[in-house]
Amino acid sequence: MKITVCIGSSCHIKGSRQVVEQLQYLIRENGLNDKVELGGTFCMGKCQQGVCVTVDDKFFSVSPESVDEFFNVNVLEKA
């Protein structure tokens, strides 16, 4: 499974760093280091919807406040 988080300026302002840090923590805490690849990219072209995140090319809009729920539903249940 590959998770990509936009780290462009618009998403950065909306909290992409916090999203990345929380995803790193959740991946590690759930023992998914071997199953989940976490990466960053610049603009995904959907700046109004940021923080932009893809999971295996499926798009999501995630905020620092919603990252735990996003992880549980879209990563943990499918890993």
NUNUVEX-971098 format. One record per residue: residue number from 1; residue in three letters; x, y, z of N, C-alpha, C, CB in turn. Coordinates in steps of 0.001 Angstrom, whole numbers, plus 500000, padded with zeros to 6 digits. Glycine has a CB too. Example, Ala and Ser with C-alpha at 12.3 -4.5 7.8 and 13.67 -1.06 7.14 Angstrom:
BEGIN
REC  lummi  drenmi     n_u     n_v     n_w    ca_u    ca_v    ca_w     c_u     c_v     c_w    cb_u    cb_v    cb_w
REC      1     ala  513190  494310  507800  512300  495500  507800  513200  496700  507800  511308  495527  509046
REC      2     ser  512850  497750  507080  513670  498940  507140  512900  500030  507870  514084  499402  505725
***
This chain:
BEGIN
REC  lummi  drenmi     n_u     n_v     n_w    ca_u    ca_v    ca_w     c_u     c_v     c_w    cb_u    cb_v    cb_w
REC      1     met  500849  498826  500000  500000  500000  500000  500893  501234  500000  499035  500000  501221
REC      2     lys  500568  502194  499157  501358  503417  499078  500489  504618  499428  501972  503584  497673
REC      3     ile  500925  505388  500427  500245  506614  500832  501141  507780  500440  499929  506623  502375
REC      4     thr  500559  508738  499725  501296  509924  499323  500579  511155  499861  501441  509994  497779
REC      5     val  501345  512024  500514  500795  513246  501104  501388  514443  500379  501092  513322  502638
REC      6     cys  500528  515383  499984  501003  516611  499358  501707  517461  500413  499827  517397  498700
REC      7     ile  502892  517941  500064  503628  518825  500967  503863  520185  500296  504981  518182  501381
REC      8     gly  503049  520475  499277  503116  521782  498622  502668  522879  499570  502255  521797  497352
REC      9     ser  502851  524124  499152  502621  525247  500069  501186  525332  500580  502975  526535  499385
REC     10     ser  500189  525123  499733  498789  525225  500179  498476  524146  501215  497822  525101  498973
REC     11     cys  498883  522913  500935  498629  521821  501889  499479  521981  503148  498915  520456  501234
REC     12     his  500680  522518  502987  501533  522752  504159  500842  523699  505135  502905  523329  503732
REC     13     ile  500244  524759  504597  499538  525729  505435  498350  525070  506141  499058  526927  504587
REC     14     lys  497735  524078  505492  496565  523405  506059  496936  522252  506992  495685  522887  504946
REC     15     gly  498238  521996  507177  498644  521009  508182  499253  519731  507656  497497  520658  508989
REC     16     ser  499824  519747  506452  500369  518492  505911  501492  517919  506776  500885  518718  504498
REC     17     arg  502273  518770  507412  503352  518250  508260  502785  517435  509421  504220  519404  508799
REC     18     gln  501731  517947  510048  501104  517219  511148  500489  515913  510648  500030  518089  511826
REC     19     val  499894  515946  509449  499318  514730  508873  500406  513690  508652  498594  515040  507545
REC     20     val  501536  514094  508074  502643  513163  507833  503160  512592  509143  503784  513861  507075
REC     21     glu  503371  513444  510131  503901  512977  511415  502950  511993  512087  504163  514162  512342
REC     22     gln  501661  512265  512037  500686  511357  512649  500610  510041  511884  499301  512014  512703
REC     23     leu  500670  510096  510550  500668  508854  509763  501915  508026  510063  500589  509169  508249
REC     24     gln  503068  508664  510188  504294  507934  510541  504110  507221  511872  505509  508894  510610
REC     25     tyr  503555  507920  512841  503314  507345  514156  502353  506158  514076  502760  508408  515101
REC     26     leu  501224  506339  513382  500208  505288  513297  500726  504056  512553  498954  505822  512605
REC     27     ile  501488  504260  511507  502073  503134  510764  503000  502345  511679  502847  503635  509509
REC     28     arg  503854  503055  512403  504801  502406  513318  504075  501692  514454  505781  503436  513892
REC     29     glu  503109  502367  515079  502398  501799  516223  501576  500561  515865  501495  502842  516827
REC     30     asn  501125  500484  514628  500320  499345  514186  501145  498286  513468  499214  499820  513279
REC     31     gly  502469  498433  513499  503365  497433  512913  503203  497270  511408  503140  496113  513574
REC     32     leu  502938  498367  510712  502692  498293  509270  503863  498792  508426  501464  499086  508928
REC     33     asn  505035  498923  509023  506190  499425  508271  506487  498596  507032  507411  499453  509159
REC     34     asp  506235  497289  507087  506506  496417  505946  505397  496457  504897  506700  494997  506422
REC     35     lys  504225  496957  505263  503074  496923  504353  502708  498277  503768  501889  496370  505068
REC     36     val  503144  499364  504412  502739  500703  503986  503969  501536  503650  501901  501399  505082
REC     37     glu  503962  502121  502459  505010  503046  502044  504427  504451  502104  505548  502706  500606
REC     38     leu  505070  505328  502867  504595  506700  503031  505542  507631  502302  504485  507089  504534
REC     39     gly  504996  508468  501424  505828  509388  500666  505186  510757  500575  506092  508842  499277
REC     40     gly  505954  511700  500079  505454  513054  499883  505554  513437  498427  506221  514052  500749
REC     41     thr  504754  514398  498042  504789  514922  496679  504399  516391  496732  503837  514118  495729
REC     42     phe  504698  517101  495660  504240  518475  495572  502904  518497  494863  505268  519365  494843
REC     43     cys  502360  519622  494616  500973  519865  494236  500294  518749  493445  500911  521095  493450
REC     44     met  499127  518338  493954  498286  517346  493287  497187  518015  492471  497671  516394  494313
REC     45     gly  497163  519357  492485  496207  520089  491678  494821  520251  492284  496078  519429  490391
REC     46     lys  494679  519901  493550  493376  520032  494214  493555  520858  495486  492762  518624  494544
REC     47     cys  494201  522003  495337  494606  522817  496487  493436  523220  497384  495313  524056  496005
REC     48     gln  492262  523439  496815  491111  523844  497613  490664  522744  498567  489961  524236  496706
REC     49     gln  491027  521488  498262  490566  520349  499054  491605  519853  500052  490176  519224  498143
REC     50     gly  492808  520435  500070  493911  519947  500879  493580  519793  502352  495064  520857  500735
REC     51     val  494344  519045  503062  495583  518356  502734  495260  517163  501820  496323  517889  504032
REC     52     cys  495902  517140  500655  495637  516105  499666  496457  514858  499975  495948  516617  498250
REC     53     val  495776  513719  500004  496413  512440  500297  495880  511405  499313  496152  511999  501777
REC     54     thr  496761  510547  498799  496298  509421  497999  496718  508125  498680  496859  509493  496550
REC     55     val  495852  507130  498548  496156  505764  498982  495998  504905  497746  495213  505275  500174
REC     56     asp  497122  504369  497257  497105  503600  496008  496315  504342  494923  496495  502197  496247
REC     57     asp  496610  505618  494739  496040  506484  493699  494581  506884  493921  496150  505804  492386
REC     58     lys  493990  506555  495054  492643  507028  495381  492782  508288  496227  491810  505924  496138
REC     59     phe  492079  509366  495846  492247  510672  496476  491400  510837  497739  491899  511759  495490
REC     60     phe  492003  511499  498736  491314  511846  499975  491720  513252  500394  491633  510821  501099
REC     61     ser  490836  513928  501087  491144  515201  501721  491212  514941  503220  490074  516308  501369
REC     62     val  492369  515199  503810  492605  514863  505217  493049  516124  505954  493676  513729  505358
REC     63     ser  492649  516249  507184  493118  517350  508029  493837  516741  509232  491923  518280  508487
REC     64     pro  494624  517550  509934  495258  517021  511150  494235  516439  512127  496061  518121  511844
REC     65     glu  493018  516992  512144  491982  516514  513055  491345  515203  512598  490914  517565  513206
REC     66     ser  491389  514914  511299  490713  513718  510787  491671  512582  510422  489896  514082  509578
REC     67     val  492959  512762  510663  493934  511772  510201  493757  510415  510890  495347  512286  510439
REC     68     asp  493394  510393  512167  493211  509114  512865  492065  508313  512248  492941  509353  514363
REC     69     glu  490941  508969  512015  489787  508296  511403  490133  507848  509975  488545  509239  511390
REC     70     phe  490794  508720  509216  491228  508374  507863  492090  507119  507881  492001  509540  507228
REC     71     phe  493048  507063  508800  493956  505915  508894  493197  504640  509229  495038  506172  509948
REC     72     asn  492303  504717  510210  491564  503528  510637  490718  502950  509509  490676  503862  511826
REC     73     val  490047  503814  508746  489121  503367  507709  489844  502989  506420  488098  504451  507424
REC     74     asn  490819  503787  505998  491398  503622  504672  492741  502898  504649  491558  504950  504045
REC     75     val  493356  502730  505794  494652  502046  505837  494574  500786  506685  495737  502981  506385
REC     76     leu  494237  500962  507952  494260  499837  508904  493335  498706  508483  493871  500318  510294
REC     77     glu  492117  499037  508048  491160  498004  507669  491547  497295  506376  489786  498608  507524
REC     78     lys  492422  497908  505557  492756  497331  504253  494173  496771  504185  492584  498369  503183
REC     79     ala  494950  496985  505261  496344  496529  505250  496467  495039  505501  497145  497280  506287
***
